[in-house]
């Protein structure tokens, strides 16, 4: 069980699991609770089914809710056929009844190399992720992409050179106020958790 992502109201948990009832190597599951402060009140996990999962692997879950209309979007990584190469990012919009629509490839963020661990900012205007694409400093680097609005296309990703190293720097997660980036790095050997703080939130600069 890995890559957990909790909905903004704290009542729904999404994660990846290589569970016995998985369709493939790793599937995406969902668990719910009625009280967001009850850490032991989660329901039994439910496989999201063949609309989301395939015989290939689905990992790296990140759940985002559009702040303008409340629409939920499930982002994840998959090595299913039809992508740009290795693992690609996919997104699926959530319906009012809680079901999900067929995923689409987020081509603007993908590369022929491994792309994994996407995290969308709370306002939906920025996204950080790990990638082994060309142009990095070594291993897996953290990249960022921005957009003018939630409905606008993503701009070409940019390497976040200030937080990367010759080691693997990945699994970025942005704080709610957008000022602190948490990520995993193997720059000093085994992976540890690091933080980086930016002086100002200036999306035009990225």
Backbone as CSV, one residue per row, in Angstrom:
resi,resn,N_x,N_y,N_z,CA_x,CA_y,CA_z,C_x,C_y,C_z
1,UNK,0.852,-1.188,0.000,0.000,0.000,0.000,0.890,1.240,0.000
2,UNK,0.665,2.135,-0.971,1.506,3.332,-1.022,0.793,4.475,-1.756
3,UNK,1.484,5.589,-1.859,0.991,6.781,-2.553,-0.398,7.221,-2.069
4,UNK,-0.608,7.452,-0.775,-1.926,7.885,-0.309,-2.230,9.332,-0.689
5,UNK,-3.492,9.614,-0.942,-3.938,10.968,-1.241,-5.339,11.147,-0.659
6,UNK,-5.520,12.156,0.174,-6.789,12.393,0.864,-7.526,13.582,0.248
7,UNK,-8.834,13.449,0.118,-9.666,14.525,-0.419,-9.615,15.737,0.511
8,UNK,-9.905,16.937,0.001,-9.842,18.152,0.821,-10.702,18.113,2.082
9,UNK,-11.835,17.393,2.048,-12.689,17.343,3.237,-12.233,16.265,4.225
10,UNK,-11.183,15.522,3.862,-10.620,14.532,4.770,-11.427,13.260,4.917
11,UNK,-12.403,13.033,4.031,-13.289,11.879,4.183,-13.035,10.745,3.181
12,UNK,-12.195,10.989,2.194,-11.919,9.964,1.193,-10.423,9.794,1.009
13,UNK,-9.978,8.546,1.039,-8.566,8.223,0.883,-8.373,7.368,-0.367
14,UNK,-7.468,7.784,-1.236,-7.094,7.012,-2.415,-5.659,6.538,-2.235
15,UNK,-5.357,5.330,-2.690,-3.994,4.831,-2.597,-3.784,3.692,-3.581
16,UNK,-2.529,3.347,-3.802,-2.172,2.233,-4.681,-1.911,0.993,-3.846
17,UNK,-2.251,-0.171,-4.405,-2.052,-1.420,-3.667,-1.878,-2.591,-4.622
18,UNK,-0.958,-3.482,-4.289,-0.815,-4.737,-5.025,-1.599,-5.798,-4.264
19,UNK,-2.887,-5.546,-4.084,-3.780,-6.408,-3.298,-4.203,-7.644,-4.105
20,UNK,-4.693,-8.673,-3.433,-5.076,-9.918,-4.124,-6.138,-9.748,-5.195
21,UNK,-7.040,-8.760,-5.037,-8.107,-8.593,-6.025,-7.777,-7.556,-7.097
22,UNK,-6.505,-7.182,-7.198,-6.101,-6.191,-8.190,-6.214,-6.748,-9.605
23,UNK,-6.513,-5.870,-10.562,-6.600,-6.274,-11.964,-5.210,-6.477,-12.563
24,UNK,-4.233,-5.743,-12.029,-2.867,-5.816,-12.527,-1.879,-5.855,-11.381
25,UNK,-0.640,-5.479,-11.673,0.408,-5.509,-10.651,0.060,-4.608,-9.469
26,UNK,-0.452,-3.427,-9.759,-0.840,-2.466,-8.728,-2.082,-1.724,-9.199
27,UNK,-3.074,-1.600,-8.328,-4.325,-0.909,-8.654,-4.555,0.249,-7.690
28,UNK,-5.547,1.069,-8.027,-5.945,2.181,-7.159,-7.196,1.798,-6.385
29,UNK,-7.169,2.079,-5.082,-8.261,1.747,-4.176,-8.755,3.011,-3.472
30,UNK,-9.950,2.901,-2.890,-10.559,4.024,-2.192,-11.148,3.554,-0.868
31,UNK,-10.967,4.372,0.157,-11.564,4.116,1.468,-12.193,5.408,1.957
32,UNK,-13.288,5.322,2.724,-13.977,6.523,3.195,-14.178,6.490,4.707
33,UNK,-14.491,7.644,5.256,-14.836,7.767,6.665,-15.816,8.924,6.813
34,UNK,-16.656,8.887,7.807,-17.641,9.947,8.017,-17.091,11.084,8.873
35,UNK,-16.137,10.755,9.754,-15.547,11.756,10.641,-14.102,12.004,10.227
36,UNK,-13.795,13.176,9.683,-12.435,13.442,9.200,-11.373,13.505,10.285
37,UNK,-11.766,13.497,11.546,-10.789,13.513,12.637,-10.573,12.132,13.241
38,UNK,-11.309,11.140,12.744,-11.178,9.777,13.261,-10.195,9.004,12.391
39,UNK,-8.952,8.906,12.831,-7.916,8.254,12.027,-8.091,6.747,11.933
40,UNK,-8.962,6.173,12.756,-9.196,4.730,12.716,-10.578,4.388,12.159
41,UNK,-11.256,5.390,11.601,-12.628,5.190,11.138,-12.783,4.893,9.662
42,UNK,-11.712,4.429,9.013,-11.776,4.182,7.577,-12.528,2.898,7.254
43,UNK,-13.269,2.924,6.165,-13.982,1.735,5.702,-13.013,0.783,5.006
44,UNK,-13.469,-0.437,4.749,-12.651,-1.397,4.011,-12.380,-0.842,2.607
45,UNK,-11.148,-0.911,2.113,-10.813,-0.363,0.794,-11.586,-1.046,-0.333
46,UNK,-11.923,-0.261,-1.346,-12.649,-0.765,-2.510,-11.829,-0.481,-3.762
47,UNK,-11.656,-1.487,-4.603,-10.962,-1.314,-5.874,-11.805,-0.420,-6.788
48,UNK,-11.178,0.566,-7.433,-11.936,1.487,-8.283,-12.419,0.851,-9.577
49,UNK,-12.028,-0.381,-9.826,-12.605,-1.111,-10.943,-11.931,-0.864,-12.282
50,UNK,-12.444,-1.520,-13.337,-11.805,-1.482,-14.654,-11.904,-0.147,-15.384
51,UNK,-12.716,0.781,-14.905,-12.739,2.104,-15.535,-11.400,2.796,-15.302
52,UNK,-10.822,2.609,-14.108,-9.545,3.220,-13.749,-8.391,2.240,-13.895
53,UNK,-8.549,1.037,-13.383,-7.460,0.070,-13.324,-7.411,-0.845,-14.551
54,UNK,-6.202,-1.328,-14.851,-5.993,-2.203,-16.000,-5.113,-3.383,-15.584
55,UNK,-4.782,-4.217,-16.546,-3.878,-5.335,-16.292,-2.447,-4.855,-16.094
56,UNK,-2.192,-3.582,-16.390,-0.876,-2.982,-16.151,-0.867,-2.357,-14.759
57,UNK,0.077,-1.482,-14.479,0.183,-0.904,-13.145,-0.375,0.504,-13.066
58,UNK,-1.107,0.792,-11.999,-1.611,2.138,-11.707,-1.111,2.531,-10.315
59,UNK,-0.310,3.590,-10.240,0.286,4.019,-8.968,0.289,5.543,-8.896
60,UNK,0.939,6.072,-7.858,1.158,7.512,-7.764,-0.102,8.339,-7.755
61,UNK,-1.046,8.020,-6.881,-2.341,8.693,-6.868,-2.258,10.112,-6.293
62,UNK,-2.997,11.029,-6.886,-3.143,12.387,-6.362,-4.554,12.867,-6.690
63,UNK,-5.317,13.231,-5.653,-6.710,13.662,-5.861,-6.812,15.172,-5.695
64,UNK,-7.420,15.814,-6.682,-7.560,17.271,-6.695,-9.016,17.650,-6.889
65,UNK,-9.471,18.701,-6.199,-10.821,19.215,-6.397,-10.753,20.639,-6.907
66,UNK,-11.398,20.874,-8.035,-11.436,22.191,-8.648,-12.072,23.186,-7.678
67,UNK,-11.335,24.220,-7.245,-11.875,25.167,-6.267,-13.014,26.021,-6.808
68,UNK,-13.182,26.068,-8.135,-14.240,26.899,-8.710,-15.582,26.191,-8.794
69,UNK,-15.562,24.858,-8.993,-16.836,24.140,-9.124,-16.910,22.846,-8.318
70,UNK,-15.836,22.501,-7.611,-15.848,21.318,-6.755,-15.657,19.995,-7.466
71,UNK,-15.434,20.021,-8.787,-15.234,18.776,-9.532,-13.941,18.086,-9.104
72,UNK,-14.031,16.801,-8.824,-12.866,16.049,-8.426,-12.137,15.480,-9.629
73,UNK,-10.808,15.478,-9.565,-9.987,14.899,-10.623,-8.966,13.972,-9.984
74,UNK,-8.947,12.734,-10.427,-8.005,11.748,-9.930,-6.841,11.655,-10.898
75,UNK,-5.647,12.014,-10.420,-4.429,11.880,-11.213,-3.694,10.629,-10.754
76,UNK,-3.077,9.941,-11.693,-2.284,8.768,-11.339,-1.304,8.454,-12.460
77,UNK,-0.407,7.517,-12.184,0.587,7.094,-13.159,0.286,5.673,-13.600
78,UNK,0.480,5.394,-14.881,0.259,4.043,-15.387,1.230,3.741,-16.521
79,UNK,1.620,2.475,-16.616,2.458,2.040,-17.735,1.634,1.320,-18.799
80,UNK,0.327,1.591,-18.837,-0.559,0.998,-19.839,-0.141,1.404,-21.246
81,UNK,-0.565,0.631,-22.226,-0.227,0.939,-23.613,-0.914,2.230,-24.060
82,UNK,-0.306,2.887,-25.034,-0.888,4.118,-25.562,-0.262,5.377,-25.020
83,UNK,0.682,5.239,-24.075,1.334,6.404,-23.506,2.551,6.836,-24.305
84,UNK,3.278,7.827,-23.787,4.461,8.327,-24.463,5.678,7.451,-24.208
85,UNK,5.616,6.626,-23.154,6.735,5.746,-22.837,6.901,5.558,-21.349
86,UNK,7.314,4.359,-20.932,7.505,4.014,-19.527,6.210,4.290,-18.760
87,UNK,6.246,5.127,-17.702,5.028,5.468,-16.960,4.584,6.875,-17.323
88,UNK,3.294,7.050,-17.564,2.705,8.344,-17.918,1.670,8.761,-16.881
89,UNK,1.382,10.064,-16.870,0.314,10.597,-16.020,-1.024,10.519,-16.754
90,UNK,-2.056,10.140,-16.004,-3.423,10.102,-16.517,-4.328,10.859,-15.545
91,UNK,-5.467,11.305,-16.044,-6.435,11.972,-15.184,-7.838,11.468,-15.487
92,UNK,-8.664,11.414,-14.437,-10.056,10.993,-14.575,-10.930,11.930,-13.753
93,UNK,-11.940,12.497,-14.378,-12.854,13.375,-13.658,-13.890,12.548,-12.903
94,UNK,-14.327,13.078,-11.777,-15.296,12.374,-10.937,-16.691,12.944,-11.145
95,UNK,-17.678,12.077,-11.254,-19.064,12.499,-11.429,-19.710,12.821,-10.089
96,UNK,-20.876,13.464,-10.143,-21.581,13.861,-8.918,-21.955,12.659,-8.061
97,UNK,-22.154,11.495,-8.699,-22.529,10.291,-7.936,-21.319,9.525,-7.395
98,UNK,-20.131,10.091,-7.585,-18.930,9.482,-7.034,-18.166,8.579,-7.984
99,UNK,-18.750,8.254,-9.137,-18.064,7.395,-10.107,-17.037,8.202,-10.899
100,UNK,-16.143,7.489,-11.582,-15.098,8.145,-12.353,-15.261,7.861,-13.840
101,UNK,-14.830,8.814,-14.657,-14.881,8.665,-16.097,-13.589,8.033,-16.622
102,UNK,-13.608,7.572,-17.857,-12.436,6.946,-18.452,-11.245,7.906,-18.415
103,UNK,-10.095,7.438,-17.981,-8.915,8.300,-17.865,-8.395,8.765,-19.224
104,UNK,-7.787,9.938,-19.225,-7.137,10.465,-20.419,-5.677,10.759,-20.095
105,UNK,-4.830,10.603,-21.092,-3.407,10.848,-20.924,-3.141,12.351,-20.812
106,UNK,-2.370,12.754,-19.787,-2.022,14.172,-19.613,-0.753,14.426,-20.417
107,UNK,-0.913,14.481,-21.740,0.226,14.519,-22.652,1.160,15.698,-22.398
108,UNK,0.628,16.823,-21.970,1.447,18.017,-21.763,2.493,17.829,-20.669
109,UNK,2.270,16.874,-19.754,3.198,16.668,-18.645,4.078,15.439,-18.828
110,UNK,3.764,14.606,-19.806,4.464,13.340,-19.954,5.676,13.417,-20.871
111,UNK,6.509,12.364,-20.785,7.714,12.246,-21.605,7.909,10.776,-21.966
112,UNK,8.891,10.453,-22.824,9.159,9.048,-23.127,9.801,8.295,-21.962
113,UNK,10.124,9.031,-20.877,10.782,8.435,-19.722,9.796,8.273,-18.568
114,UNK,10.269,7.755,-17.452,9.394,7.550,-16.300,8.945,8.876,-15.701
115,UNK,7.645,9.041,-15.531,7.047,10.220,-14.898,6.143,9.708,-13.785
116,UNK,6.384,10.162,-12.555,5.606,9.606,-11.435,5.565,10.596,-10.268
117,UNK,4.520,10.468,-9.443,4.446,11.257,-8.209,4.003,12.685,-8.435
118,UNK,2.829,12.858,-9.060,2.301,14.193,-9.378,1.541,14.773,-8.200
119,UNK,1.711,16.082,-7.960,0.999,16.763,-6.884,0.556,18.132,-7.368
120,UNK,-0.768,18.339,-7.426,-1.334,19.603,-7.903,-1.497,20.566,-6.735
121,UNK,-1.156,21.825,-6.958,-1.328,22.838,-5.921,-2.802,23.002,-5.594
122,UNK,-3.093,23.565,-4.435,-4.474,23.681,-3.966,-5.346,24.502,-4.922
123,UNK,-4.748,25.533,-5.550,-5.528,26.362,-6.486,-5.579,25.770,-7.891
124,UNK,-4.843,24.689,-8.120,-4.882,24.033,-9.418,-4.060,24.695,-10.504
125,UNK,-3.251,25.684,-10.149,-2.488,26.426,-11.149,-1.043,25.957,-11.280
126,UNK,-0.631,25.047,-10.430,0.728,24.526,-10.499,0.744,23.046,-10.203
127,UNK,1.706,22.337,-10.763,1.832,20.908,-10.510,3.319,20.541,-10.433
128,UNK,3.676,19.784,-9.410,5.039,19.295,-9.243,5.028,17.775,-9.408
129,UNK,6.098,17.237,-9.968,6.164,15.785,-10.148,7.613,15.344,-10.338
130,UNK,7.838,14.032,-10.237,9.154,13.467,-10.461,9.257,12.896,-11.859
131,UNK,10.439,13.019,-12.467,10.619,12.506,-13.826,12.084,12.177,-14.078
132,UNK,12.306,11.178,-14.933,13.649,10.816,-15.357,13.939,11.322,-16.766
133,UNK,13.177,12.281,-17.242,13.339,12.819,-18.588,14.676,13.542,-18.748
134,UNK,15.040,13.788,-20.005,16.260,14.531,-20.299,16.181,15.943,-19.720
135,UNK,17.348,16.484,-19.368,17.400,17.847,-18.857,17.497,17.926,-17.347
136,UNK,17.562,16.764,-16.676,17.656,16.748,-15.223,19.092,16.788,-14.734
137,UNK,19.257,16.790,-13.418,20.584,16.850,-12.814,21.123,15.471,-12.471
138,UNK,20.291,14.440,-12.638,20.711,13.079,-12.332,19.608,12.328,-11.624
139,UNK,19.520,11.026,-11.861,18.472,10.233,-11.225,17.107,10.746,-11.638
140,UNK,16.212,10.803,-10.694,14.867,11.347,-10.931,14.802,12.744,-10.344
141,UNK,14.388,13.704,-11.132,14.332,15.096,-10.694,12.894,15.551,-10.469
142,UNK,12.757,16.646,-9.731,11.463,17.290,-9.538,11.273,18.345,-10.621
143,UNK,10.096,18.318,-11.242,9.746,19.260,-12.298,8.467,19.997,-11.913
144,UNK,8.230,21.140,-12.541,7.031,21.929,-12.260,6.419,22.425,-13.565
145,UNK,5.101,22.503,-13.578,4.387,23.101,-14.701,3.299,24.003,-14.140
146,UNK,2.989,25.047,-14.851,1.953,25.989,-14.412,0.925,26.178,-15.520
147,UNK,-0.185,26.804,-15.180,-1.213,27.141,-16.159,-1.954,28.387,-15.692
148,UNK,-2.554,29.086,-16.632,-3.195,30.371,-16.333,-4.480,30.210,-15.541
149,UNK,-5.193,29.100,-15.752,-6.435,28.830,-15.043,-6.620,27.325,-14.967
150,UNK,-7.591,26.871,-14.178,-7.822,25.438,-14.037,-8.269,24.815,-15.354
151,UNK,-8.881,25.589,-16.214,-9.347,25.070,-17.509,-8.313,25.237,-18.620
152,UNK,-7.214,25.927,-18.340,-6.184,26.170,-19.352,-5.223,24.987,-19.450
153,UNK,-4.542,24.824,-20.577,-3.573,23.731,-20.718,-2.329,23.977,-19.887
154,UNK,-1.639,22.890,-19.529,-0.395,23.001,-18.769,0.723,23.515,-19.669
155,UNK,1.568,24.386,-19.122,2.743,24.859,-19.844,3.830,23.781,-19.828
156,UNK,4.810,23.848,-20.732,5.896,22.866,-20.738,6.580,22.797,-19.374
157,UNK,6.805,21.606,-18.844,7.431,21.457,-17.527,8.846,22.032,-17.487
158,UNK,9.206,22.546,-16.315,10.519,23.143,-16.083,11.194,22.421,-14.925
159,UNK,12.477,22.144,-15.059,13.227,21.499,-13.991,13.398,22.452,-12.810
160,UNK,13.062,21.973,-11.598,13.201,22.802,-10.397,14.632,22.622,-9.885
161,UNK,15.583,23.242,-10.574,17.002,23.027,-10.319,17.393,23.332,-8.878
162,UNK,16.720,24.271,-8.237,17.090,24.682,-6.880,16.917,23.559,-5.857
163,UNK,16.041,22.587,-6.126,15.817,21.514,-5.149,16.392,20.184,-5.606
164,UNK,16.891,20.103,-6.845,17.388,18.840,-7.372,18.876,18.640,-7.113
165,UNK,19.317,17.389,-7.275,20.697,17.006,-7.007,21.075,15.866,-7.953
166,UNK,22.333,15.398,-7.934,22.702,14.243,-8.750,22.003,12.956,-8.309
167,UNK,21.440,12.943,-7.115,20.674,11.795,-6.642,19.262,11.835,-7.185
168,UNK,18.374,11.030,-6.613,16.972,11.036,-7.025,16.168,11.947,-6.112
169,UNK,15.506,12.928,-6.705,14.672,13.889,-5.971,13.261,13.753,-6.524
170,UNK,12.333,13.290,-5.686,11.025,12.893,-6.201,9.934,13.017,-5.144
171,UNK,8.734,12.585,-5.523,7.549,12.602,-4.661,7.294,13.976,-4.033
172,UNK,7.284,15.046,-4.823,7.056,16.377,-4.257,5.626,16.571,-3.777
173,UNK,5.477,17.308,-2.703,4.161,17.673,-2.169,4.229,19.121,-1.705
174,UNK,3.336,19.946,-2.209,3.327,21.372,-1.905,2.391,21.671,-0.746
175,UNK,2.834,22.536,0.160,1.983,22.933,1.282,0.770,23.702,0.778
176,UNK,-0.263,23.808,1.596,-1.506,24.446,1.169,-1.319,25.912,0.794
177,UNK,-0.393,26.603,1.459,-0.183,28.014,1.125,0.815,28.190,-0.019
178,UNK,1.341,27.088,-0.541,2.233,27.152,-1.689,3.640,27.608,-1.393
179,UNK,4.015,27.707,-0.124,5.332,28.253,0.219,6.400,27.197,0.489
180,UNK,5.990,25.966,0.785,6.951,24.926,1.156,6.759,23.682,0.306
181,UNK,7.855,23.150,-0.191,7.830,21.928,-0.983,8.496,20.813,-0.180
182,UNK,7.778,19.709,-0.009,8.306,18.526,0.661,8.638,17.501,-0.417
183,UNK,9.782,16.825,-0.284,10.146,15.837,-1.290,11.140,14.834,-0.723
184,UNK,11.291,13.732,-1.433,12.243,12.688,-1.057,13.510,12.849,-1.886
185,UNK,14.670,12.656,-1.254,15.938,12.785,-1.966,16.954,11.779,-1.452
186,UNK,17.727,11.216,-2.387,18.792,10.291,-2.026,20.156,10.962,-2.158
187,UNK,20.200,12.274,-2.077,21.436,13.032,-2.293,22.544,12.661,-1.311
188,UNK,22.172,12.181,-0.141,23.169,11.812,0.858,23.145,10.318,1.170
189,UNK,22.703,9.521,0.214,22.640,8.079,0.413,21.217,7.575,0.300
190,UNK,20.729,6.920,1.359,19.355,6.419,1.357,18.375,7.584,1.334
191,UNK,17.202,7.398,0.729,16.237,8.494,0.618,15.800,9.051,1.972
192,UNK,15.791,10.355,2.086,15.280,11.074,3.250,14.269,12.104,2.777
193,UNK,13.514,12.661,3.719,12.540,13.699,3.400,13.171,15.067,3.613
194,UNK,13.018,15.926,2.627,13.569,17.275,2.668,12.450,18.299,2.466
195,UNK,12.721,19.532,2.858,11.802,20.641,2.573,12.582,21.769,1.909
196,UNK,11.896,22.511,1.088,12.469,23.703,0.456,11.416,24.797,0.511
197,UNK,11.822,25.989,0.888,10.897,27.119,1.009,11.237,28.173,-0.032
198,UNK,10.221,28.655,-0.721,10.473,29.705,-1.697,10.130,31.064,-1.109
199,UNK,10.877,32.060,-1.547,10.730,33.397,-0.980,9.376,33.997,-1.336
200,UNK,8.911,33.780,-2.577,7.618,34.312,-2.990,6.976,33.350,-3.967
201,UNK,5.649,33.357,-4.008,4.902,32.526,-4.941,4.698,33.323,-6.221
202,UNK,5.606,33.165,-7.167,5.548,33.891,-8.422,5.472,32.914,-9.568
203,UNK,4.280,32.604,-10.024,4.100,31.573,-11.041,4.697,32.009,-12.392
204,UNK,4.717,33.301,-12.653,5.277,33.753,-13.924,6.764,33.443,-14.010
205,UNK,7.402,33.382,-12.849,8.850,33.126,-12.817,9.153,31.678,-13.116
206,UNK,8.179,30.771,-12.901,8.427,29.364,-13.142,8.010,28.996,-14.549
